[in-house]
Amino acid sequence: MSKISNAVFKAFIATKSKDGKIAGDIAAQVVEIIQKRITGIPGVEDVQDIVEEVLIKNGYASVARAYILYREKRAQIRKAKELLGVRDELKLPINAVRVLKKRYLLKDDLGNARETPLELFRRIAKAVALDPESEDEFFNILSNLEFLPNSPTLMNAGTDIGQLSACFVIPVEDSLTSIFDAVKSMALIQQSGGGTGFSFSRLRPSGDVVRTTHGVASGPVSFMRVFDTTTDVIKQGGKRRGANMGILRADHPDIIEFITAK
């Protein structure tokens, strides 16, 4: 009954009517008619037909028209969700469902969603909560959209990956070994859904002499391109583009090249 009342109330608001307070009365009449006419669980279309009938009968033709528009919009959203192959008990906006399917819902081997948004929240609550009581409390908070965790938690909670952190800072020392160890760590972290940050301030400036080879250093910006290229070919958790943050001290000799690198 609350869903019917809410839908009717939105129709009153759409017509800028001050009679929104009677939405509950309309809903009560609808429920009474449903109980008399329909045995078992009524279909969505059946309920909506009766709502229109009751609105017109009570002299709210303009509100009925607004409700019809609302009804058509909801039907379009339901159809779009069906095309996406996602069952949505939470009645989320279509764009939200599209993003959830693309990035966060678990999929089968054919790439089809094998969980609903509500099941996603249950998976997270079960993985994160300390006990069953906390699980139910956290699940209710999630399903009411009062709080949402970060992307790695949405993707990985309750899975074999289990990586829930979003941001990692990786040290980069002034040696090829340290630089490419950092590249490797970055790749593995981004593969599991994390983002990475680096300070390149310890790298010697461009043109500086390399004692071991008697060659010339290429500078931090050139090595940043190695990090950038690696990130470009790896999706975070296999579902979205990777993200990096690079910083350089203001007193580093290559600071101007760094500022203008993009």
Steps between C-alpha positions, in 0.01 A plus 500: 500500500788739574631457145158584355468803726848620406429468126169688533667768713759556225218541250338766721834680533550487121174692453602749772189401688465576870297182547802271533396420856206290372735259319460262793121504464529426127738214575256357756218501241731328251588228749132445582415451131799267449382282787153475350599438139830311505586175671866434568779746429393779262718592206658843461277584203186396692585730791581792271171462311308517827698805617400686182138392547488623861663834418251574224208385715606745774519790254878512456522470121815718477668291768397186312673636188813570705483148641470356149821684402667370816378151415642519145833620634520215750411253222784633286742465792386143564545414133849654493600298807369184336717574195797539734419161648491630858221440751475810718304468825618843619343696211827681428537752216583334169845664484582358844402151386706540184811596700442221752482241224804635317727529804377341819251214464659155487477339156494150359739370234286657226512844658141494625421640845454215748392715794252782554581836663337373821713185489807719444427683825445171683833370369678810630327496839577132550868548414559815705282458812643353821187303594149418366341791690746747352452340158125572503554855624762572235285338231206727589725806484625396155160407358355833620790673319601677820861399441698343217856363533784563256526331161739218597261397778207499257703288258695269729321450833406135541713388204832317480679830430384658827688827441292782656742795506475775240827692530863389528821706524802325348857618571723578202875518568771624263589167339370294208425211735283715726328673206397178328412328827257790549362447147442131579331577833283761330387253234402235755319750723303646209413151381324445833313832482726741692635839399863599550703808588872578471752766590769528233696756700788262576579439132800695371425778251523473123857534374663397827792256477441132582815378672458129436468536123651847451186577307242777538178471705174548313322655801177426689260609225634240258447224755152632578413416140588136575251502789241674285532253212477201735185641659349563158502127417370381838144544620443527874354167604446430130204740510615861476798708395789526743573815698836643610618802692855625443665779699835680484647739753486867400878534539584208267703617195246343260194664656418712191510197271279316751244784514474517121514122440128474421 
